[in-house]
């Protein structure tokens, strides 16, 4: 396995995966730093670090459907997080347990850069009984 570091806008494969999986397109807009995991020459997983001014957010954490459940994302996150500073993330509540494995802890008062994006979704989640978005931080 090999990890390539680039910017989202410098990789058509990253943009295509973000768009086809309906992920957070903010990573494209701000040209986030992208970490792309390849195995035997095949693009497998992607995650991004978005610079949001005073904070950084881990986002667009995705593995191609054909490769899920094989530990690729865990390998990629371990690589990305080994030298990172404080990071925030927003995720659906059921995923919180997964991110705890990597040192993320649930927080109740998120920075505005996160809440401004997640709270509109949570409004509808309460109305329609969807999974809510939670906020997490890793120091």
Buried (B, 14 or more C-beta within 10 A) or exposed (E): EEBEEBBBBEBEBBBEBBEEBEBBEBBBEBBBBBBBBBBEEEBBBBBBBBEBEEBBBBBBBBBBEEBEEEEBBBBBBEBBBEEEEEBBBBBEEEBBEBBEEBBBEEEEEBBEBBBEBBEEBBEEBEEEEEEBBBBBBBE
